[in-house]
């Protein structure tokens, strides 16, 4: 068995996909220009895929109202501070910036739609 993707229902999948590609270095490997506007985005390693779509058949959560610990999308980065500065300029908002117990540097932001993004430089990388 192989992990394929994680999907999430968002308020404006097309705009979010554009923002993620422009500011998170993601690329679309498949996109729909009609409902539910699904966009399959991959990271720079082509290893992980995020599907974002807008499907009104289920109420779309108001992510900005959810506690930051409920759900997040995490990225391994070389310089969390540089990513934070870039994304704050692009419309993200800061939740936290600090060192966690194991010595890793972690920045947590909300994207312009309120979804929680985590950027971490781990002291010991995950496999």
C-alpha positions as CSV (number, residue, x, y, z in Angstrom):
1,X,0.0,0.0,0.0
2,X,1.2,3.5,-0.9
3,X,0.0,6.8,0.5
4,X,-1.5,8.7,-2.5
5,X,-2.8,12.1,-1.3
6,X,-4.7,14.1,1.3
7,X,-7.8,16.0,0.2
8,X,-9.4,19.0,1.8
9,X,-12.6,21.0,1.0
10,X,-11.8,24.7,0.8
11,X,-13.8,27.8,0.0
12,X,-11.9,28.8,-3.2
13,X,-9.8,26.0,-4.5
14,X,-8.7,27.8,-7.7
15,X,-7.4,30.9,-5.8
16,X,-5.8,28.8,-3.1
17,X,-4.1,26.6,-5.7
18,X,-2.7,29.7,-7.4
19,X,-1.4,31.1,-4.0
20,X,0.1,27.7,-3.0
21,X,1.9,27.4,-6.3
22,X,3.2,31.0,-6.2
23,X,4.2,31.1,-2.6
24,X,4.8,27.5,-1.5
25,X,6.6,26.3,-4.6
26,X,4.0,23.7,-5.2
27,X,2.9,22.6,-8.7
28,X,-0.3,21.3,-10.1
29,X,-0.2,17.8,-11.5
30,X,-4.0,17.8,-12.3
31,X,-6.6,20.5,-12.2
32,X,-10.3,20.9,-12.9
33,X,-11.7,24.2,-14.3
34,X,-15.3,23.2,-13.4
35,X,-16.9,22.2,-10.1
36,X,-15.6,20.9,-7.7
37,X,-12.4,22.7,-9.0
38,X,-10.1,20.0,-7.7
39,X,-6.4,20.8,-7.8
40,X,-3.8,18.1,-7.1
41,X,-0.7,19.9,-5.9
42,X,2.7,18.3,-5.2
43,X,5.7,19.6,-3.3
44,X,9.1,20.1,-4.7
45,X,10.0,16.4,-4.1
46,X,7.0,15.2,-6.0
47,X,6.5,12.8,-3.0
48,X,3.5,14.3,-1.3
49,X,0.2,15.3,-3.0
50,X,-2.4,17.7,-1.6
51,X,-5.9,17.8,-3.2
52,X,-7.8,21.0,-2.7
53,X,-11.4,21.3,-4.0
54,X,-14.5,23.3,-3.4
55,X,-17.5,21.0,-3.0
56,X,-20.7,22.6,-1.5
57,X,-22.3,19.1,-1.0
58,X,-20.7,19.3,2.5
59,X,-20.4,22.4,4.6
60,X,-16.9,23.9,4.1
61,X,-15.2,24.4,7.4
62,X,-14.3,28.0,8.5
63,X,-10.7,27.1,9.1
64,X,-9.9,30.5,10.6
65,X,-12.3,29.7,13.5
66,X,-10.7,26.3,14.2
67,X,-8.0,25.9,16.9
68,X,-4.5,25.7,15.3
69,X,-4.0,22.2,16.7
70,X,-7.1,20.8,14.9
71,X,-5.4,20.4,11.5
72,X,-2.3,21.7,9.7
73,X,-0.2,21.1,6.7
74,X,3.5,20.9,7.4
75,X,6.5,21.6,5.2
76,X,10.1,20.9,5.9
77,X,12.2,24.0,5.1
78,X,15.8,25.1,5.4
79,X,14.9,28.6,6.8
80,X,11.6,28.9,8.6
81,X,12.2,32.6,9.3
82,X,12.7,33.4,5.6
83,X,9.5,31.5,4.7
84,X,7.6,33.3,7.5
85,X,8.7,36.7,6.2
86,X,7.8,35.9,2.6
87,X,4.3,34.5,3.5
88,X,3.4,37.3,5.9
89,X,4.0,39.7,2.9
90,X,1.8,37.4,0.8
91,X,-1.2,37.6,3.2
92,X,-0.5,34.9,5.7
93,X,-0.9,35.6,9.5
94,X,1.5,34.5,12.2
95,X,0.4,32.0,14.9
96,X,3.8,31.2,16.5
97,X,7.5,31.1,15.8
98,X,9.9,29.3,18.1
99,X,12.0,26.4,19.1
100,X,10.3,23.2,20.1
101,X,11.5,20.7,22.8
102,X,13.8,18.7,20.5
103,X,15.6,21.9,19.2
104,X,13.7,22.1,15.9
105,X,12.7,25.6,14.7
106,X,8.9,25.8,13.9
107,X,6.9,28.6,12.4
108,X,3.1,28.3,12.3
109,X,1.0,30.5,10.1
110,X,-2.5,30.7,8.7
111,X,-2.8,31.1,4.9
112,X,-5.2,33.8,3.6
113,X,-8.2,31.3,3.9
114,X,-7.3,30.5,7.6
115,X,-5.8,27.1,7.0
116,X,-2.9,26.4,9.4
117,X,0.5,25.9,7.8
118,X,3.6,24.7,9.7
119,X,7.2,25.3,8.5
120,X,9.8,23.3,10.3
121,X,13.6,22.9,10.3
122,X,14.0,19.7,12.3
123,X,17.0,19.1,14.4
124,X,16.6,15.4,13.3
125,X,14.7,15.1,10.0
126,X,11.8,12.7,9.7
127,X,12.5,9.7,7.5
